């Protein structure tokens, strides 16, 4: 798996197609990140919010609008 990326969509593709399919078989799916990872956690929730059971964005520089 190559971890070089060009944009946010590339990282999303890596998470959804390479990391999540190889889960341990547990029933709950968590995502968390700090700083820029916290921002990416919010981005994942915006696009795939129904997929995750829990999310913990820490010290994110971004917060979505819930309007």
Phi and psi in radians as a Rosetta constraint file:
Dihedral C 1 N 2 CA 2 C 2 CIRCULARHARMONIC -1.456 0.35
Dihedral N 2 CA 2 C 2 N 3 CIRCULARHARMONIC 2.354 0.35
Dihedral C 2 N 3 CA 3 C 3 CIRCULARHARMONIC -1.796 0.35
Dihedral N 3 CA 3 C 3 N 4 CIRCULARHARMONIC -0.006 0.35
Dihedral C 3 N 4 CA 4 C 4 CIRCULARHARMONIC -1.195 0.35
Dihedral N 4 CA 4 C 4 N 5 CIRCULARHARMONIC 2.423 0.35
Dihedral C 4 N 5 CA 5 C 5 CIRCULARHARMONIC -2.433 0.35
Dihedral N 5 CA 5 C 5 N 6 CIRCULARHARMONIC 2.736 0.35
Dihedral C 5 N 6 CA 6 C 6 CIRCULARHARMONIC -1.878 0.35
Dihedral N 6 CA 6 C 6 N 7 CIRCULARHARMONIC -0.495 0.35
Dihedral C 6 N 7 CA 7 C 7 CIRCULARHARMONIC -2.726 0.35
Dihedral N 7 CA 7 C 7 N 8 CIRCULARHARMONIC 3.121 0.35
Dihedral C 7 N 8 CA 8 C 8 CIRCULARHARMONIC -1.051 0.35
Dihedral N 8 CA 8 C 8 N 9 CIRCULARHARMONIC -0.637 0.35
Dihedral C 8 N 9 CA 9 C 9 CIRCULARHARMONIC -1.148 0.35
Dihedral N 9 CA 9 C 9 N 10 CIRCULARHARMONIC -0.622 0.35
Dihedral C 9 N 10 CA 10 C 10 CIRCULARHARMONIC -1.084 0.35
Dihedral N 10 CA 10 C 10 N 11 CIRCULARHARMONIC -0.727 0.35
Dihedral C 10 N 11 CA 11 C 11 CIRCULARHARMONIC -1.151 0.35
Dihedral N 11 CA 11 C 11 N 12 CIRCULARHARMONIC -0.739 0.35
Dihedral C 11 N 12 CA 12 C 12 CIRCULARHARMONIC -1.031 0.35
Dihedral N 12 CA 12 C 12 N 13 CIRCULARHARMONIC -0.750 0.35
Dihedral C 12 N 13 CA 13 C 13 CIRCULARHARMONIC -1.080 0.35
Dihedral N 13 CA 13 C 13 N 14 CIRCULARHARMONIC -0.706 0.35
Dihedral C 13 N 14 CA 14 C 14 CIRCULARHARMONIC -1.094 0.35
Dihedral N 14 CA 14 C 14 N 15 CIRCULARHARMONIC -0.809 0.35
Dihedral C 14 N 15 CA 15 C 15 CIRCULARHARMONIC -1.104 0.35
Dihedral N 15 CA 15 C 15 N 16 CIRCULARHARMONIC -0.863 0.35
Dihedral C 15 N 16 CA 16 C 16 CIRCULARHARMONIC -1.290 0.35
Dihedral N 16 CA 16 C 16 N 17 CIRCULARHARMONIC -0.564 0.35
Dihedral C 16 N 17 CA 17 C 17 CIRCULARHARMONIC -1.792 0.35
Dihedral N 17 CA 17 C 17 N 18 CIRCULARHARMONIC -0.409 0.35
Dihedral C 17 N 18 CA 18 C 18 CIRCULARHARMONIC -1.935 0.35
Dihedral N 18 CA 18 C 18 N 19 CIRCULARHARMONIC -0.690 0.35
Dihedral C 18 N 19 CA 19 C 19 CIRCULARHARMONIC -1.561 0.35
Dihedral N 19 CA 19 C 19 N 20 CIRCULARHARMONIC -0.920 0.35
Dihedral C 19 N 20 CA 20 C 20 CIRCULARHARMONIC -1.102 0.35
Dihedral N 20 CA 20 C 20 N 21 CIRCULARHARMONIC -0.663 0.35
Dihedral C 20 N 21 CA 21 C 21 CIRCULARHARMONIC -1.125 0.35
Dihedral N 21 CA 21 C 21 N 22 CIRCULARHARMONIC -0.289 0.35
Dihedral C 21 N 22 CA 22 C 22 CIRCULARHARMONIC -1.803 0.35
Dihedral N 22 CA 22 C 22 N 23 CIRCULARHARMONIC 0.591 0.35
Dihedral C 22 N 23 CA 23 C 23 CIRCULARHARMONIC -1.209 0.35
Dihedral N 23 CA 23 C 23 N 24 CIRCULARHARMONIC 2.967 0.35
Dihedral C 23 N 24 CA 24 C 24 CIRCULARHARMONIC -1.427 0.35
Dihedral N 24 CA 24 C 24 N 25 CIRCULARHARMONIC 0.038 0.35
Dihedral C 24 N 25 CA 25 C 25 CIRCULARHARMONIC 1.590 0.35
Dihedral N 25 CA 25 C 25 N 26 CIRCULARHARMONIC 0.019 0.35
Dihedral C 25 N 26 CA 26 C 26 CIRCULARHARMONIC -1.165 0.35
Dihedral N 26 CA 26 C 26 N 27 CIRCULARHARMONIC 2.744 0.35
Dihedral C 26 N 27 CA 27 C 27 CIRCULARHARMONIC -1.537 0.35
Dihedral N 27 CA 27 C 27 N 28 CIRCULARHARMONIC -0.289 0.35
Dihedral C 27 N 28 CA 28 C 28 CIRCULARHARMONIC -1.807 0.35
Dihedral N 28 CA 28 C 28 N 29 CIRCULARHARMONIC 2.473 0.35
Dihedral C 28 N 29 CA 29 C 29 CIRCULARHARMONIC -2.074 0.35
Dihedral N 29 CA 29 C 29 N 30 CIRCULARHARMONIC 2.102 0.35
Dihedral C 29 N 30 CA 30 C 30 CIRCULARHARMONIC -1.998 0.35
Dihedral N 30 CA 30 C 30 N 31 CIRCULARHARMONIC 2.596 0.35
Dihedral C 30 N 31 CA 31 C 31 CIRCULARHARMONIC -2.383 0.35
Dihedral N 31 CA 31 C 31 N 32 CIRCULARHARMONIC 2.402 0.35
Dihedral C 31 N 32 CA 32 C 32 CIRCULARHARMONIC -2.611 0.35
Dihedral N 32 CA 32 C 32 N 33 CIRCULARHARMONIC 2.748 0.35
Dihedral C 32 N 33 CA 33 C 33 CIRCULARHARMONIC -2.913 0.35
Dihedral N 33 CA 33 C 33 N 34 CIRCULARHARMONIC 2.663 0.35
Dihedral C 33 N 34 CA 34 C 34 CIRCULARHARMONIC -2.042 0.35
Dihedral N 34 CA 34 C 34 N 35 CIRCULARHARMONIC 2.517 0.35
Dihedral C 34 N 35 CA 35 C 35 CIRCULARHARMONIC 1.085 0.35
Dihedral N 35 CA 35 C 35 N 36 CIRCULARHARMONIC -2.075 0.35
Dihedral C 35 N 36 CA 36 C 36 CIRCULARHARMONIC -1.161 0.35
Dihedral N 36 CA 36 C 36 N 37 CIRCULARHARMONIC -0.465 0.35
Dihedral C 36 N 37 CA 37 C 37 CIRCULARHARMONIC -1.180 0.35
Dihedral N 37 CA 37 C 37 N 38 CIRCULARHARMONIC -0.542 0.35
Dihedral C 37 N 38 CA 38 C 38 CIRCULARHARMONIC -1.166 0.35
Dihedral N 38 CA 38 C 38 N 39 CIRCULARHARMONIC -0.691 0.35
Dihedral C 38 N 39 CA 39 C 39 CIRCULARHARMONIC -1.100 0.35
Dihedral N 39 CA 39 C 39 N 40 CIRCULARHARMONIC -0.747 0.35
Dihedral C 39 N 40 CA 40 C 40 CIRCULARHARMONIC -1.171 0.35
Dihedral N 40 CA 40 C 40 N 41 CIRCULARHARMONIC -0.576 0.35
Dihedral C 40 N 41 CA 41 C 41 CIRCULARHARMONIC -1.050 0.35
Dihedral N 41 CA 41 C 41 N 42 CIRCULARHARMONIC -0.777 0.35
Dihedral C 41 N 42 CA 42 C 42 CIRCULARHARMONIC -1.058 0.35
Dihedral N 42 CA 42 C 42 N 43 CIRCULARHARMONIC -0.733 0.35
Dihedral C 42 N 43 CA 43 C 43 CIRCULARHARMONIC -1.087 0.35
Dihedral N 43 CA 43 C 43 N 44 CIRCULARHARMONIC -0.738 0.35
Dihedral C 43 N 44 CA 44 C 44 CIRCULARHARMONIC -1.072 0.35
Dihedral N 44 CA 44 C 44 N 45 CIRCULARHARMONIC -0.682 0.35
Dihedral C 44 N 45 CA 45 C 45 CIRCULARHARMONIC -1.155 0.35
Dihedral N 45 CA 45 C 45 N 46 CIRCULARHARMONIC -0.613 0.35
Dihedral C 45 N 46 CA 46 C 46 CIRCULARHARMONIC -1.143 0.35
Dihedral N 46 CA 46 C 46 N 47 CIRCULARHARMONIC -0.686 0.35
Dihedral C 46 N 47 CA 47 C 47 CIRCULARHARMONIC -1.629 0.35
Dihedral N 47 CA 47 C 47 N 48 CIRCULARHARMONIC -0.563 0.35
Dihedral C 47 N 48 CA 48 C 48 CIRCULARHARMONIC -2.262 0.35
Dihedral N 48 CA 48 C 48 N 49 CIRCULARHARMONIC 0.622 0.35
Dihedral C 48 N 49 CA 49 C 49 CIRCULARHARMONIC -1.003 0.35
Dihedral N 49 CA 49 C 49 N 50 CIRCULARHARMONIC -0.593 0.35
Dihedral C 49 N 50 CA 50 C 50 CIRCULARHARMONIC -1.305 0.35
Dihedral N 50 CA 50 C 50 N 51 CIRCULARHARMONIC -0.257 0.35
Dihedral C 50 N 51 CA 51 C 51 CIRCULARHARMONIC -1.392 0.35
Dihedral N 51 CA 51 C 51 N 52 CIRCULARHARMONIC -0.612 0.35
Dihedral C 51 N 52 CA 52 C 52 CIRCULARHARMONIC -1.652 0.35
Dihedral N 52 CA 52 C 52 N 53 CIRCULARHARMONIC 2.553 0.35
Dihedral C 52 N 53 CA 53 C 53 CIRCULARHARMONIC -1.568 0.35
Dihedral N 53 CA 53 C 53 N 54 CIRCULARHARMONIC -0.469 0.35
Dihedral C 53 N 54 CA 54 C 54 CIRCULARHARMONIC -2.643 0.35
Dihedral N 54 CA 54 C 54 N 55 CIRCULARHARMONIC 2.525 0.35
Dihedral C 54 N 55 CA 55 C 55 CIRCULARHARMONIC -2.455 0.35
Dihedral N 55 CA 55 C 55 N 56 CIRCULARHARMONIC 2.472 0.35
Dihedral C 55 N 56 CA 56 C 56 CIRCULARHARMONIC -2.342 0.35
Dihedral N 56 CA 56 C 56 N 57 CIRCULARHARMONIC 1.536 0.35
Dihedral C 56 N 57 CA 57 C 57 CIRCULARHARMONIC -1.422 0.35
Dihedral N 57 CA 57 C 57 N 58 CIRCULARHARMONIC 2.170 0.35
Dihedral C 57 N 58 CA 58 C 58 CIRCULARHARMONIC -1.974 0.35
Dihedral N 58 CA 58 C 58 N 59 CIRCULARHARMONIC 2.213 0.35
Dihedral C 58 N 59 CA 59 C 59 CIRCULARHARMONIC 0.917 0.35
Dihedral N 59 CA 59 C 59 N 60 CIRCULARHARMONIC 0.740 0.35
Dihedral C 59 N 60 CA 60 C 60 CIRCULARHARMONIC -1.342 0.35
Dihedral N 60 CA 60 C 60 N 61 CIRCULARHARMONIC 2.559 0.35
Dihedral C 60 N 61 CA 61 C 61 CIRCULARHARMONIC -1.568 0.35
Dihedral N 61 CA 61 C 61 N 62 CIRCULARHARMONIC 0.133 0.35
Dihedral C 61 N 62 CA 62 C 62 CIRCULARHARMONIC -2.451 0.35
Dihedral N 62 CA 62 C 62 N 63 CIRCULARHARMONIC 2.465 0.35
Dihedral C 62 N 63 CA 63 C 63 CIRCULARHARMONIC -2.443 0.35
Dihedral N 63 CA 63 C 63 N 64 CIRCULARHARMONIC 2.197 0.35
Dihedral C 63 N 64 CA 64 C 64 CIRCULARHARMONIC -1.210 0.35
Dihedral N 64 CA 64 C 64 N 65 CIRCULARHARMONIC 2.754 0.35
Dihedral C 64 N 65 CA 65 C 65 CIRCULARHARMONIC -1.506 0.35
Dihedral N 65 CA 65 C 65 N 66 CIRCULARHARMONIC 2.319 0.35
Dihedral C 65 N 66 CA 66 C 66 CIRCULARHARMONIC -1.780 0.35
Dihedral N 66 CA 66 C 66 N 67 CIRCULARHARMONIC 0.475 0.35
